[in-house]
Amino acid sequence: MPTLLERIGCKLALFHAQRVYRHFQKAVDDAPHEQTRALRRALQVIDGSDFARRHRLTPDTTAADLRRMVPLCGYEGLRPYIERVWAGDVRALFRARSPILMFATSSGTTAKAKLIPVTKEFVRDYRRGWNVFGLKMLTDHTAAVLRPILQVTSRYNSQCSPAGIPCGAITGLLAKMQKGIVRRFYVGQPEVANIPDARARYYTLMRLGISRDVSFAITANPATLIQMARTAAQESEELIRDVADGSLSRRVVPDAALRERLASGLKPDRSRAAELERLRAAHGTLRPRDYWKLSFLACWTGGSLGHYLDTLRSWYGDIPIRDIGLLASEGRVTIPFEDAVPAGALDVTAAFFEFIPIECCHQDQPQTLLASELETGQDYAVVLTNTAGLVRYRLDDVVRVHGWLGNAPVLEFLYRAGRVASLAGEKLTEHHCAAAVRNVCQAFKLPELDFVLAPCWGDPPYYRLNCEVELSSAQVEALDRELCVQNEEYASRRASMRLGAVQLRLLAPGSLAAMDNKLMKARGAVSEQYKRVYLFTKPGDDDHILTAMRQVPCSNGAALQISNPARGGG
């Protein structure tokens, strides 16, 4: 039961969050004016910097002038300025003596991790978005109020810049900055992020939470929630023993000092251990749906990540799932307000936004539209200017407009603009692939299929489905037909024989996990931040990244390829 002090503290926090939420409601009603204010705040942060002087920017620069004076750019366009800030020269991109709290890492699609400068103004904007999201979420799920929360964060200080500024995940900084009265409701302490091994972190979080009345679990990537549940089930013998003894496994956390800090609040609980034993015997495994009374889950559900939802429910139960919105190390874009809907209102207070019509994304300097100029049903790539020093920055997340909340567009994330494959002009996206596979699985009553699709040169060229489950010819043919449904250009190329049919390549168990580890290491990403790749864009990438392959005949006479993850894998 929450203490009186905890109740008072939470009421004060709720009062503050309600004020923030009321302000956001007013902001979406007056979105154009709020966007002008957001632009001014962003320009104030860089006022007097070398970047601002080069482009003749001042806090009074208008949106029209900004679009005329500053070209659109990706991270590489800003990298020289950010690297000077990294080395200690803050004036390269910010006002003199501006404090940089940390650099947030963003893996993106490049080999070299991106470093996003985090200012106090950026933190204020980031936290405000979370406050608005959290208040609406808890207002809709009052049974979760004043109950423990399971949240996954990563280290904010995994390394330091030459100037001594920490670098890592912004979620870790936000966790560190939480008020103590609020922090007590989280089952995991910020120090959990210091455990280097992802599986050990997951075990520790589940150990800290399994004896408590967890109300909801929240993290960006649904795959993380699935891995946490699987880890607890696979390590259930040790987990139950830890619960009975009031301990944290020395094998899992060998660092004695860290283990002592994390286990400081644990007490022997033999009755809970016996209950977990009974649940495991009754269900054949240990699942969060059985040992917690969860009100909901919060994680990404849009784009290709919707592919995880069936497996997520098998572990956590058929409970509401709230998308956490389109957000990245570079900032928040949307705030969802409903369960089971992968769309949210544009956070008009977080940044100044521009949008590139999807048909113009290939252009180096396309004309952009303001939020007020978007059309329902159309797709756009996101451009932002914010208090992290990012100016006319091509985030390149592609969104679809679903409607309006006040005067703010309601947007759904679809895919990364750069994650497009095209062998014959078909422009296949991850969104197309994930939707096609999901529909085939539903049609054939298959469990969630882990896969990656890749373009291949041939006569004619074709796409190859890499997965660890042997599918029938009918299922592979159904996938090919479903891709035609999802993408009319793909259908046209198939009909004209410019593209061949989808082919299957069977991977040995563990191949896709090895691919994930290899890509995470190459991109400098943490497991909670990493988004599974479902589509390679260049022919040969799957051969290069997955493993060496050999051909064997399929039962239907087609060429089936087998992969051994021990050869050439990551």
N, C-alpha and C positions, 0 to 999 in steps of 0.2 A: 504493500500500500504506500502511495506517496505521502511524504511527511507534510506537515502544515507549511514549512518553509518552502518545500518544493511546489506546493499548490500556489502559494503566493507568488513565487518567482515565475511560475509558468503563466499566471494571470497577467503579470507585468509584461512578459514576453509576448503574450497573445495580444495585449493592448497595443504594443508597438507594431506588431505585424498587421493588426487591423487598420492602423493608420496608414501603413505602407500600401495595403490592399485598396483602401478607399482612394488613395492618391493615384494608384494605377487605373482604377475604374474611370476616374476623371481624365487621366492621360489618354486612354484609348478613345474617349469621346472627342477629345481635342487633339487627335494624333498629329496633324500637320504642324500645329504650334509646338507640340512636345518634341517633334523631330528637329525643329529649329533650335530648341533648347539643348537637345542632345548633341547637335553639331557644335554649338558654341562651347559646351563643356569639353568636348574632345579637342577643339582647337585651343582652348585655354591651357590644356595640359602640355601642348607642344609649343606654346607661344615663345618666340625668341630662340628656338632651337635652330641648328644648321639646316635641318629639313624644312622648317617653316620659312626661314629666310630665303632658301633656294627657290621655294615656290611662291614666295610673297604672301604667305598666309598670316592672318591675324584672327583673333577671336570674333571679329565682325565680318569675316568672310562669309558670303551667302552660299547657299547650296548651288545656285547657278554658277557663281564664280568658282567654287571648288571644282565643279565638274569641267569647267573650262581651263583651269590653271594646273590641275594635277591629273596626270594620266592614271588609269587603272593599273594596279600592280598586284602580283602575287608576293609570296614571301621573299623570293629572290630579289625583287626590286627594293625591298626594305632591309635585306640582310646586311649590307655594308653599314647602315646606321645602327642596327641592333647589335652587330658585333662590336662596334665602338662603345655602345652602352655596356655590353658584356665586359669589356676591358676596363670600364670605369669612367668613360667619357660620356656622362649623362647628357651634356649639351648637344650631342649629336641629334637626339630625337626629342628631348624634353626641356622644360624650363631649367634654368640653372639651379643646382642643389635639390632637384626633385628626388625624393627618396624612392628607390626601387626596392620593393619588399621582397621580390623573388623573380625568377624567370620560370614561367610555366612551360613545360615541354609539350610539344604536339607532334605526333609521329607523322601525320599526313600521309602522303603517298611517295615522299622522297626518301632516299636512302639516309640522308642526314637529318637528324631531328631539328625541328623548328624551336626557337626560343622566343617566348612571348613575354615582354617586360610587364610586370604586374605593379601598377602604381596604387596608391591608397584610394584614388578616385575609381580605378577599375574594380578594386575589391568592393567598394561601396556599391557600385552598379551590379556586380555579380551577386552580392548578398541580397540586394533588394529583390532581384528576380527570384531567388530561392525563397525569400520570405513570402512573396505573393503566391508562388506555387504551393508552398507548404501550408499556408493558411487556408487556401481553397481546398486543398487535399484533405486536411483534417476537419474542416467544416463539413465536408461530404462524408467523412468517416469518423464520426464522433466517438465510436467505440475504441479508437486507437489513442485518444487523448490521455496523457499522463500514464502511458504504458511504455515499456522498453522498446527501443528501436534498434534494428540491425542495419548498420550502414558500412559500406566498404570504401575506404579511402587509401590513398598511396602517399608515399613520403614527399614532403615538399622540399626536403634538403638532401636529396640523393647525391648531389655534388654541389660544388661552389664555383662561382665565376672567379677570374683572377682578382676581382675587386672584393671578393669575400661574400658575394650575394648568393643566397641559396637558390638551387635549381631543382625542380621536380614537378609534382602534380599539385595543381591549385586546390584540389580537394583536401590535401593534407594541411595546407595553410588555413583554410576555412575551418577545419576541425580544430586546429590549434587555437584559433581565435574565438571559438565558442565560449559563451559564458558558462561558468562552472555549474550553475543551477540547471542549465539545459544539457550540458555534457553528461550529467548523471543518468539521463534517460537512455543514453547510447550504451549498448552492451560492450562494444569494443572501445578500448582506449586508443588515443592517437599513436601510442608506442607500438601497436600491432603492425603499423606500416613499416617499422624498422626490421621486421622479420624478412630476410632476403628471399626466401623460397615461397612462391605463390601458394603451393599446396599446404605448406606449414601455416601460412597466414590464414588460409581458409579454415583449416582445422582449429586454429586458435580462436577465430571469431565464432565458430559454431560451438566450441567448448565454452566460451564465455556467455553465449546466449542460450544454450540448451537447458539450463537450469532456471531460466527466467521466462516470464510471460510476454514473449515478444509479440508486438502488435502488428508491425509491418517491417518489410525489408526493402532497402533502397540502395541502388547503385546504378551506374550508367548502363552497363552491358548485361543483358539477360544471361549470357553465357557464364558470367561470373557467379550468378545465383545458382545456376545449374551445377557448376563445378563445386561450389560450397556444399550443396546438398549431397552430391555424389561422394565427396571427400568424407563427410560425416558418416555416410552409410558404409563406405569401404573401410573406414577406420573405427567402426562402431564398437568393436571389442575394447580398444584402448580408450575410446571416448567414454564409454559407460564406466570403465574402471576409474578414469579421471574424475567423473561425477561422483562416484561413490567415495573416493578418497579426498575430494576437495583439492585436486592437484591439476597441474598442467604438465603434460608429458615432457620429460627430459629429452627424449628422442626427437620430438617435434621442435622444441625450442631449447637447443643445447646451451645457449648463452645464459648462464646462471643468474646474472644480475637482471637481465631483461625478463627472464621467466619469473623471477621473484616479484618484480613490479607488476607484471600482468596477472599473476595469480594471487595478489595480495588480498583481494576481496572474496576469494573462493573458500567455501566451507564444505566439509563432507556432507553428502546428501544421498544416503543409501536408499531412501524411499523413492527418490526420483530415478536413481539408477535401476531399481527394480521395475519401476513403471516403464522405463525405456526398454528393458529386457522383454517385458510383456508385449510392448508394441512391436518390437522387432520379430518376435515369435509369431504374432498374429498376422503380420503383413508380409513377412519374408524379407523385410529390409527396414531400415530406419529412415523415415521421411519427415520433413518439416510439417507437412499437412497433418500428420498424426500427433506430433508432440508440441505443436504450437497452435494457438487459436488466432490465426492471422486475420486481420481485417482486409488487407490489400497488399499488393506489391507495387513498387514504383521503379521503372527502368525504361530504357528505349524500347519502343515497339514498332517504329516506322522503318521504311526501307527494307533492306534485306534482313534486318534483325527481327522482323515479325516471324521469320522462319523458326525461331526458338520457342514460340509461345506455347505450343502444344506440349513440348517436353517440360517447359517451366511449370505448367499446370499439373503434369503428372507427378511432380515432386512437391509442389506447394499447395495443390488443391485448386478447385474451380472457384477462385476468388477474383475480385476486381483487380485489374492491372491498369495503373495510371502511367502514361508516358511522361517522362520527365522533361520533355521539350528538346528542341534543337539547340544544343549548346556544345561548346568546344573550349579548348584552352584559350582561343581567341575571343570568346565571349558568348553570351546567350543571345539567341535569335527569337525563340518562341516560348510561350508559357501555356501549357495545356490546362484545360479546366474541366475535362470530363474523363471518365474511365473508358477504356476500350476504344479510344479514338486517338490515332497517331497524328494529331494536328493540334496546333495551339495558336493563340493570338500573338502577333508580332509584339515583342517587348520594345515598344516605342521609346521607353526611357533608357534603354541599355546602350544604344548606339544610334548613329545616323545611318539609315539603310538606303541602298540603291539596289536595283534588280535588273538583270540582263535577260531579255527574252531568250528562251532556250534555243531558238533557231539562230541566234546571233552569238552563241557561246564560243564558237570557234574563232571569232574575230579577236584580234589583238586589242583593239580599242573600240568596242561596240558602244552604241548609244544606250544609256541606262534610263530606267524609269524610277520614279519615286513611289513610295508605298501607296499613296493615294491614286496612282495611275494604273495599278494592277487590275487584271480582269479575272473574275471567277472562272475556274476550270483551266486556266493557263499555267504553264510551267516556266519558272525563272531560276536563274542562278543568283546567289546572294553576294552582295558587296557591302562592306561595312566600314565606318569610320568611328573609332571609339577612343576611350581614355587609356588604352594600352599603347597608344602611339601608332596604331594601325590606321592609315589614311587611304581611302578608296581601295581597300584590301579585298581582293577576290577570294572570298571564302570558298566559292565554287560549289557549295552544297546546293543541289537542285531541289526546289520546293514547288508544290502545287497549291494554288489558291482554292480554298473550299468555301469561302464566304467571308463574313465580316463580323467583328465584335466592336460595336460602336463604329469608329472610323479606322480601325486597325484590321488589316487582312488576317484571316485565319489560314495558316500554312501547314502543309504536311511535308516532311522530309521524304524525298524519293531516293536519291543516290548522289554520289560525288560526280561532279561534271567530268572529271578526268577519267572516271571508271567506265569508259565506253569502248567497246570493241567493234571493229568494222572491217570485215574482209572484202565485202562487195557493196559497201554503202548502206548496210542494214542498221548501223548504229545501235547495237545491242547493249543494254545497260544491266547493272546488277538488279535493279528493280524488276526488269522483265524476267530475268533468270529466276530470282527468288519466288516471284509470283507463279511462274510456270511450274517449278518444282513443287511448290506448295499445293497447287491445284491437282497435279498428278498424284501426289501422296494421298490427298483426300479422295480422289476418284478410285484409287486402288486400295484404300484403307491401309496405307503403309505408315509406319512410324516416321517421325521427322528424319529426313535424309540429309546427312552432312555431305557437302559436295563442293567442288569448284569447277566451273565451266571454263574452257580455254579455246581460243581460235587456233586452227591448224591449217597450214598450207597443204593443198592437195589438188587434184584435178577431178572435180571442183574442190575448192576449200570447204571446210566444215568446222563444226564445233565439237569438242570432246568433253564428255561428262566424266570427271574424275570423282569416284566415290568408293567407299569401303564395303558397299553392299552390292551383290550381283543382282541386277535387275533383269527382268524378262525382256524379250524383243518387243512385246506389246507395250511394256512400260516405257521403254526408250523411245519407241515410235510415238507414244502419247505425249512425251515431253517435246518431241519435235513439233507435233501439231499444236501444242499449247504455246510454244514460242511464237508460232505463226499467229495465234490469237492475240498474244501480248504485243506483238510488234509487226505492223503491217508491211514494213520494209523487209523484214526477215521473210515474211510470207511471200512477198513478191520475188525475192531472190531465190527462194526454194522452188516457186512455181516456174521460174524461168531457167532453172537448173544452174544458176550462178553460184548457189550454195548447195553442198551435199547435206545428207541427213546427219543428225547427231549420232556420234559413236560413243560407246561406253569404254572406259578404262577402269578396271577393277584395281583398287589399291589395297595393299596389306593393312591390317589393323594398325593404327597409330600413325599412318602416313600424314593425315591432315593435322594431327596434333603436332607432329614434327615440323610441318610447314608453318604452323602458327608460331612455334617457338623460334624458328629461323627468321621469320619476318619481324617478330617483335624485337629480336636481338639486333637485326640490321637497322631497324628504324628507331631504336632507342625508346620503345614504348613499354609501358607497364601493362600487365595482363588486364587490369580493370579498364584501361583506356583503349586497348586494341580492338579494332573491329574486323571480324573475320572477312577475308576476301572470298567472294563467291564468283568473281569473274576476273580472269586475267585478260589483259587488253592486247598483249603482243604475242604472236605465234611463237611457240617454243618456251614461253615462260613457265608453263607447267612442267615441262621436261627438266628445265634448269633448276627450278625451286623444289619440285616434289621429290623426284628420285630418278635413277636410271630405270628404264623400262625394258620389258621383253614381250614379244608377241606370242599369244597362244590362241588356238581356234576357239570360237564360241560354239555353243550348242546349236545356234541358228546359222552357223557357217560364216558369220561376220568375224572381223578381227577384234578380239578382246585382248586387252593389254593388262598385265599384272605388274604391280609395283612391290618392291621389297624395301621398306623404310630403312633397313639397315645399310642399304647401298646408296651412298650419295645424299642421304637425308640430313636435315638440320638437327 
